């Protein structure tokens, strides 16, 4: 009886092992499910945007504020570079095609001097926006390489106190810039989990349309507001490398 019990136990264990092995073989033979494409991504980044403008326009733009060098100021250059906080929204239609809206915002300020006639003050706010389709040239659970081709918009506005304007009184100058043009974006994403990843990307833009304005006023009540639009007359380019954290929903 004892030998029979041992024999039955061995047969039960052997049968269980065979069924378990067959079930494992069936799971291995079954095709793996493809990773579902996430509809929405959110990316938070820190970047370093650089924007350079070299444009030409009529010197009347400066003559109205009585600068001594107005007759020779035919060239206008602007350079902005700063640390920026970025936000990107990514919508995936398929495994290889999506749409992205990429933005960053930066701010800078400078203040020096002790009295308003001799002090200098500058405050600057700027933003870059990229909108366009993205294409994944490589896309799996661990690594993604998206490239985007779209349109770019750049904005900055600053408030500048200039002591040399209007005699010894000084004056406030408010300048704004809008620039538009084509852009490309190339990035690399490393995914740790299904919902968290890090990325590095670089946006490059060439702006062909420029809208700029200047407002000037002083304590004597003198004021003017002048605006210009330049089409294909300025050489404007922008580069923004960035590094950040991505979250998938």
Secondary structure, DSSP 8 states (H G I E B T S, - for coil): -HHHHHHHHHHHHHHHHHHHHHHHHHHHHS--------SEEEEEEEEEEEEEEEEE--THHHHTTT-TTTTT--EEEEEEEEEEEEEEEEEESSSSEEEEEEEEEEEEEEEE-SSTTT-EEEEEEEEEEEEEEEEEEEESSSEEEEEEEEEEEEEEEEEEEETTSTTTT-EEEEEEEEEEEEEEEEEEEEESSSSEEEEEEEEEEEEEEEEEEEEEEETTS-EEEEEEEEEEEEEEEEEEEEEEEEEE-
